[in-house]
Structures are given as structure tokens and as C-alpha cells.
Amino acid sequence: MITIRKKLRLYGVHKKICFFLINHIFTGTKSFSCAAKRKLMQAVGNPVGKGTTIVGPITVLGTVSIGENCWINRGFTVHGNGHVSIGDNCDIAPNVTFLTGGHAIGDHARRAGAGETYRIQVGNGCWIGAGSTVLGNTTVEDGSVIAACACVNRDVPKDTLAGGVPAKIIRKLDDETVKPSEK
């Protein structure tokens, strides 16, 4: 009989091997590489929908579930032991960080108190700009855009553009599609 400790150690090695393959072997965006990366992510408990492209390298310390037809660019990072859920048709630009762990404020002797785990929800059709950071227990609702280098520390309503540090709502977005030739 395998003990829980042995199972966890095997899972940790399995996870490291899968992420090594994702980040170093199956590089690029060819369909074969993308399919392999989706299967490897699923093998370590991170479901990824059909048509999603993971450019890599990525770092996932918590768990993540990614919907269909998403683009996950290089430098995608999930820190902490929490969970990130990304809807369908989302674009995550380079070097986006999701922080799913933190600490309660402790006493005078040690201000980083007890550890906490958070969830982050990104709705369908969202675009998270390059270099952005999304903090725990926040929701970016459907159709929203997070400007580059923003720090999201509160919920972002549906169909809005948010940016800055901390992120504030810049404007409401129309439901209409703007074609590049009409700009």
C-alpha cells in the first residue's frame, strides 16, 4: 500500500516533469505542441479547453482551469495554493501574474500571519494586458479588458476597461465590435 506521503511525492515529481515538458520540449504554437501542452496540463489537474494555445514558459503553483479558445502567453504565472478560473475566448498577454495566496496580518512579533488561499475568476471574452497582476478573491467579469501593468485588487464589472495601480475603471466598453479598418 502506498502512503499519502509517497503519493504526494510522486505527484510532485509528475507535476515537475509535465511542466518541464510544457516549458522546454513542446515550445511554440504549432497544433501538435498545443495539444500536448493541454494534455500535460490536464494530467496534473489543470483542465484546459479545446483550441486553447499556451505559449509558455508558464509557472503554475496553485491550480488553474482554462476555457476554450484562449491564448495564454509566455510568463503566465499563478502563485499561491489557490485556484484561477479563466473562461472561454480569453487572451492573457505576456508576464501576467495571478496571486492566489497570502497572509492575514499578524501581531507585532510577525506581521505576516496565518496563510490564506484565494480564488480568482476571469469571465468569458476577457483580455488581460501585459505585465498585469491580479490579486486574490477578485473577479474580472465577462468582456472586460485589464490595461497593461495594472494591479487588480477588486472586482471588475462586465464590459469595462480597468487600468492603473490599483486598477480603476477607465470606461465602459460598448458591445459592438470595432474593425481595424474603422479606427
N, C-alpha and C positions, 0 to 999 in steps of 0.2 A: 504494500500500500504506500502511495506517495503522500508525504505530508504536505500541508499547506505551504510550509516554508520552501520546500523543494519546488512545488508548483509555481510559486511566485518567482523564484529564481529562474526557472525555465522560461516563464513568461517574460521576464525582464530581458533575458538573452534573446529570445524570439523577437521581441519588440526592437531591440538594438539592431539585430540583423535586418529586419524589414526596413527600418529607417536608413540603414547603410545602403541597402539596395535602391531605395527611393532616391536618395540624395547623391549617390555616386555611380550607380550602374545604369538605371533606367532614366537617364537625364534627357532633357529635351521634350518636345511636344508632339512627336510622332504618335500615331494612333496606338501602335503596339506598346510603346513606353507608357502612355497614359492609361491604357487598360491594365498593364502590370502594376502601376502605382495604385490604381483604385483597388485592385485585389489585395495588394500588400497592406494598404490602409485598413481594409475590412478584416484582414487576418488578425490585426491587433486591436480590434474593437472600435474602429473609427469608420462608420459607414459612409460611402461616397457614391453619389448618384451617377447614372449614365450620362455620358457626354461631358463630364467634368474634367478639366485639364488642371493638373498640378504641375507647375513648372519646376519647383524645387531649386535649391535645397530648402527644406522646411524643418521646423522643430515643434514637436507636439509632446508636451509633458503631461497634460491633462488628457481629456478626450474631446473629440470633435466629430460632429456629423455634418456632412456637406450634401446639399441637394443636387439636382440635375442641372447640367449645362452651366456650370460655374467655371470661373477662371481664377485659380489660386496661384499668385505669382511668387517669385523667389523671395526668401526671407520671411515667409508666413510663420508666425510663432505663437504658440499657446503655452503660457507659463502658468504654473499652479496645478492643483489637482482637480479643478472644476471642469465644467463642460461648456463647449461652444457649439451652438447650433446655427448653421448657415442655410438659408432657404435656397430655392431654385433661382437660376439665372442671375447669380451674383458675381460681381467682379471684385477681387481683392488685389489691390496694387502691391508693388514690392514693399518689403520691410514693414508690414502691418503686424502689430503685436496685440494679442488678447491676454489680459491678466485675469486669471480665474482663481487666484489665491491671494491671501493677505493675512493681516493680523488685526485683532482687536487692540485698542490702545490699552497698554498695561499700566502698572503702577510706576512710581518714581524709580524703583530699582531697575526696571526693564520695561521700556515703553512699548516694544513690540511684544504684545501679549499673546494670547492663545491664537493658534492658526485658524483661519476661516477658509471655506471653499465657496466659490461663486459660480453663477451661470451667466452666460451671455447669449442673447438671441439676436440673430440678424435675419430680417424678413426676406421675402422674395424680391428679386429685382434690384437689390441694393448695390451701391458702388462705394467701396471704402478706399479712399485715396492713399497714396504712397506715404509711408512713414507715420501713419496714424496709430494711435494707441487707444484701445477700448478697454475700459476698466470694468470690473466685475459687477454683477447684478444689474446690467443695463440691457435695454432692448433697442435695436435700431429697426424701426418698423418698415413695412413694405415700401419699395420705391424711393427710399431715401439715399442721399449722397453725403458722404463724410469727406470734407475737403482734406487735401494733403496736410500732413503734420498736425492734425487735430488730436485733441485728447478728450475722448468721450467719457464723461463721468456721470451722465444722467440719460434717461430715455430720450430718443429722437423720434418725434412723431412721423407718421406716414407722409410720404411725398414732400420731404423738406430737405434743404441743403443746410448742413451744420458744419461749422469750422471754428478754429481758434483753440486757445488753451486758457481755460477749459472751453470745450466746444459749446457754441451758442447757435441758435437758429438764425441763419442769414436770410433765408427767404423760403416761401412756399413754392413748390415746383408744380407746374402745370402737368396735366395728364397727357398732353399732346406730345408727339414725337417731333423733334426738330431735326430736319435733314441737313447734312453738312453743306449742301448747296444753297440752303436758305439763310445761312448765318451772315 
